[in-house]
Amino acid sequence: MRFAFTEAQEKFRQEVHAFFEQEVTPELVEAWATQADHCPELYAKMAERGWLGVQWPKEYG
């Protein structure tokens, strides 16, 4: 049984990690902790990348 990521999964994992390393600042983390709110700008950037919502192959609609 193989528990490692596939090449595509590893590439995606690295992409997400790099995105959050760049976009999530200590100030943003503090704001989340104290305001219990989300950051619309961050969510917009995630949406641009197609990371929000359920994803499936285009051939299925």
CNS distance restraints for C-alpha pairs under 8 A (distance, minus, plus):
assign (resid   5 and name CA) (resid   9 and name CA) 5.49 0.50 0.50
assign (resid   5 and name CA) (resid  10 and name CA) 5.60 0.50 0.50
assign (resid   6 and name CA) (resid  10 and name CA) 6.10 0.50 0.50
assign (resid   7 and name CA) (resid  11 and name CA) 6.20 0.50 0.50
assign (resid   8 and name CA) (resid  12 and name CA) 6.22 0.50 0.50
assign (resid   9 and name CA) (resid  13 and name CA) 6.05 0.50 0.50
assign (resid  10 and name CA) (resid  14 and name CA) 6.17 0.50 0.50
assign (resid  11 and name CA) (resid  15 and name CA) 6.19 0.50 0.50
assign (resid  12 and name CA) (resid  16 and name CA) 6.16 0.50 0.50
assign (resid  13 and name CA) (resid  17 and name CA) 6.10 0.50 0.50
assign (resid  14 and name CA) (resid  18 and name CA) 6.06 0.50 0.50
assign (resid  15 and name CA) (resid  19 and name CA) 6.14 0.50 0.50
assign (resid  16 and name CA) (resid  20 and name CA) 6.26 0.50 0.50
assign (resid  17 and name CA) (resid  21 and name CA) 6.08 0.50 0.50
assign (resid  18 and name CA) (resid  22 and name CA) 6.20 0.50 0.50
assign (resid  19 and name CA) (resid  23 and name CA) 5.95 0.50 0.50
assign (resid  20 and name CA) (resid  24 and name CA) 5.26 0.50 0.50
assign (resid  21 and name CA) (resid  25 and name CA) 7.84 0.50 0.50
assign (resid  23 and name CA) (resid  42 and name CA) 7.37 0.50 0.50
assign (resid  24 and name CA) (resid  28 and name CA) 6.05 0.50 0.50
assign (resid  24 and name CA) (resid  29 and name CA) 6.94 0.50 0.50
assign (resid  25 and name CA) (resid  29 and name CA) 6.43 0.50 0.50
assign (resid  26 and name CA) (resid  30 and name CA) 6.17 0.50 0.50
assign (resid  27 and name CA) (resid  31 and name CA) 6.16 0.50 0.50
assign (resid  28 and name CA) (resid  32 and name CA) 6.24 0.50 0.50
assign (resid  28 and name CA) (resid  39 and name CA) 7.95 0.50 0.50
assign (resid  29 and name CA) (resid  33 and name CA) 6.21 0.50 0.50
assign (resid  30 and name CA) (resid  34 and name CA) 6.18 0.50 0.50
assign (resid  31 and name CA) (resid  35 and name CA) 5.62 0.50 0.50
assign (resid  31 and name CA) (resid  36 and name CA) 7.54 0.50 0.50
assign (resid  31 and name CA) (resid  37 and name CA) 7.71 0.50 0.50
assign (resid  32 and name CA) (resid  36 and name CA) 5.09 0.50 0.50
assign (resid  32 and name CA) (resid  37 and name CA) 5.66 0.50 0.50
assign (resid  32 and name CA) (resid  38 and name CA) 6.58 0.50 0.50
assign (resid  38 and name CA) (resid  43 and name CA) 7.85 0.50 0.50
assign (resid  39 and name CA) (resid  43 and name CA) 6.32 0.50 0.50
assign (resid  40 and name CA) (resid  44 and name CA) 6.04 0.50 0.50
assign (resid  41 and name CA) (resid  45 and name CA) 6.35 0.50 0.50
assign (resid  42 and name CA) (resid  46 and name CA) 6.28 0.50 0.50
assign (resid  43 and name CA) (resid  47 and name CA) 6.05 0.50 0.50
assign (resid  44 and name CA) (resid  48 and name CA) 6.19 0.50 0.50
assign (resid  45 and name CA) (resid  49 and name CA) 6.64 0.50 0.50
assign (resid  46 and name CA) (resid  50 and name CA) 6.49 0.50 0.50
assign (resid  46 and name CA) (resid  51 and name CA) 5.41 0.50 0.50
assign (resid  46 and name CA) (resid  52 and name CA) 6.60 0.50 0.50
assign (resid  47 and name CA) (resid  51 and name CA) 5.59 0.50 0.50
assign (resid  47 and name CA) (resid  52 and name CA) 5.46 0.50 0.50
assign (resid  56 and name CA) (resid  60 and name CA) 7.06 0.50 0.50
assign (resid  56 and name CA) (resid  61 and name CA) 7.94 0.50 0.50
assign (resid  57 and name CA) (resid  61 and name CA) 7.28 0.50 0.50
